[in-house]
Amino acid sequence: MKKYTSFGEISDCLSKGEASCETIVNHYLDQIESQRDLNVFVEVYAEEALNRAKEMDQKIAKGQGGKLAGMVVGIKDVICHKDHGLQAASKILDGFQSQFNATVIDRLIAEDAIIIGRQNCDEFAMGSSNENSAFGPTKNAANPEHVPGGSSGASAVAVQANMCTVSLGSDTGGSVRQPAAFCGVIGLKPTYSRISRYGLIAYASSFDSIGVLSTTVEDNALMLEVIAGADDFDSTVSNEPVDNYVKGLGESKKYKIAYIQNTLDSSGIATDVKEATLSAIEKLKSKGHEVSPISFDLLDYILPTYYILTTAEASSNLSRYDGVKYGYRTPHAHNLEEMYKMTREEGFGKEVQRRIMLGTFVLSSGYYDAYYIKAQKVRRLIREKTQELLQQYDFLVMPTTPTAAFKFGEHSDDPIEMYLADLYTVQANVCGVPAISIPNGETTDGLPIGLQFMGAAFQEKKLYQIAKSFLDS
C-alpha cells in the first residue's frame, strides 16, 4: 500500500481517483497496528474513522469536501472529544468520557477532517520524555531505546511513524516543539490566544497553547488556518484576524535574524546540536538573511521563572480532581478526608504530585511574595526584553533542545536534569510569542536534531515562511 507523507499528496491522489479516504484511513490503521510496540495511541477510533472516511468519499465525489477532507488527525489525550475517552494519561480520570467537543475538534469536523484516535502523553502534560504516563511510555521511532520527548511525545511519534497526517498536541513549555525536535518533525506553538483553549485540559492556564505537529510546513499552516481564531467559549482568545498561512508560503523575503550566543556557549549543549545549529546559521547567511549574535542576560532566569509559575497554576487547576464527581475514587478510604487524600495519592503519578506540591509551596503563606510574586516580576522583564529584541529582529533562532533524544531512565532520578530539556523552549511560553521547531539534521547516532525560530506575537505567517525557505534549500 502506498505510504502517504503529506496532505498535499493525499489530496492529489484523491483528486486523480488513485485513492479514497477509506483506503487512506486503512493505510494509517495498518501503520498503527504494525507499530503497536511504540505505544502511541491509547484509543484508536477505527470503526468511526472508517465510517467517516466513507462519508467523506461521498462528499468529495459531489464536490462538497471541506478544506481538510481526507486529512487524518490524531489528538493528544488532553483535548476534549465528545463521547470519547479523555484521561490526560492519568489514573485519576479512569473511565471518564468528555461531555463536549473542544473548539478545535468542532473546527476540524466542520472542515471534514477524520479523527483517528487519542494519543499518549505525559500525565496532565507534565513531562519532557513521555515516561510519566499511566499508559506507559511511548518509544521514539528513530530509536526505540530513546524517549520521544514530551509531553506531546506520542503525537510527534504518530506523525514521525506515519500513523496519521498531522497531530494536535499542547505546548506549555515546549511540549510540541521538544518532541518535534526529538522525532524529526515540524512542531508549532502559536501565539498565546491564537487558538481557543476551550476543551483543553488545563495545566498552567497562562502558558498553555494547542499546537500542531506535521511532516510538512504546508500541512501545519493549513491546520492553523482552520483551528485558529476567535471563540465565544474562550474569553482569553484573540480576535486578531487569521492569516492565509498557506498562501503566504509562496512569498520569499530576506530577514533580519538574531541567534542567542548564550544558548551555544552553554555547557549543557551537546556537540552535535551545537555544530548543527552553527551550520544552520551559516545556511541562513548564505541565503541572504542578515544573521547576528546577541546576548540575553536573563537566560538563566527563564527556566526557574517558568517552573515556579506553572507549578503554582497547576496546583490550582488540578485541585478539581478529587474523586467526588468523576474519574478514579479510592476503594480504601474510611471517611471523607481519607477519600480525598488517598484518591489523589493513588490517582496522580509522582511527577504530577511533585509539581502540585511545588506549586502549593510557592503559593503558601510566607513564600508567596518570595517566589510567586517575584517570578511574575521576572516574567514581565523577560517578556519586555524578548519583545524589544523582536522589534529589532524578525526572528530569534536557537537549538530547540540542548541535546538529542536521551535514553529511557537517563534522567528519571534527577528532575532538574529532566527540566533542563526545556531550557530553550520555555521562553516562547513565558512571553506568549509563537515559535516553530523544524528538523535540522541528525546526530552521529542517527537521532534527529531540531532548530527553533521564535517570532513576534501573531507572526506565524513569517515563521512558516522562514521554516519552508530553510527546509526547501
HELIX and SHEET records of a PDB file:
HELIX    1   1 PHE A    7  LYS A   16  1                                  10    
HELIX    2   2 CYS A   21  SER A   34  1                                  14    
HELIX    3   3 ARG A   36  LEU A   38  5                                   3    
HELIX    4   4 ALA A   46  ALA A   61  1                                  16    
HELIX    5   5 LYS A   91  LEU A   93  5                                   3    
HELIX    6   6 THR A  103  ALA A  110  1                                   8    
HELIX    7   7 GLU A  123  ALA A  125  5                                   3    
HELIX    8   8 GLY A  153  GLN A  160  1                                   8    
HELIX    9   9 ARG A  177  CYS A  183  1                                   7    
HELIX   10  10 VAL A  217  ILE A  227  1                                  11    
HELIX   11  11 TYR A  245  GLY A  248  1                                   4    
HELIX   12  12 GLN A  261  ASP A  265  1                                   5    
HELIX   13  13 THR A  271  SER A  286  1                                  16    
HELIX   14  14 LEU A  299  ASN A  317  1                                  19    
HELIX   15  15 LEU A  318  ARG A  320  5                                   3    
HELIX   16  16 LEU A  336  GLY A  347  1                                  12    
HELIX   17  17 LYS A  350  VAL A  362  1                                  13    
HELIX   18  18 TYR A  368  ILE A  373  3                                   6    
HELIX   19  19 LYS A  374  GLN A  392  1                                  19    
HELIX   20  20 PRO A  415  TYR A  419  1                                   5    
HELIX   21  21 LEU A  420  ASP A  422  5                                   3    
HELIX   22  22 VAL A  426  CYS A  431  1                                   6    
HELIX   23  23 GLU A  460  ASP A  472  1                                  13    
SHEET    1   A11 PHE A  41  VAL A  44  0                                        
SHEET    2   A11 ILE A 114  GLN A 119 -1                                        
SHEET    3   A11 VAL A  72  LYS A  76  1                                        
SHEET    4   A11 VAL A 166  ASP A 171  1                                        
SHEET    5   A11 SER A 209  SER A 214 -1                                        
SHEET    6   A11 ILE A 186  LYS A 189 -1                                        
SHEET    7   A11 ALA A 435  GLU A 442 -1                                        
SHEET    8   A11 PRO A 448  MET A 454 -1                                        
SHEET    9   A11 PHE A 395  PRO A 399 -1                                        
SHEET   10   A11 LYS A 256  ILE A 260  1                                        
SHEET   11   A11 GLU A 290  ILE A 294  1                                        
END                                                                             
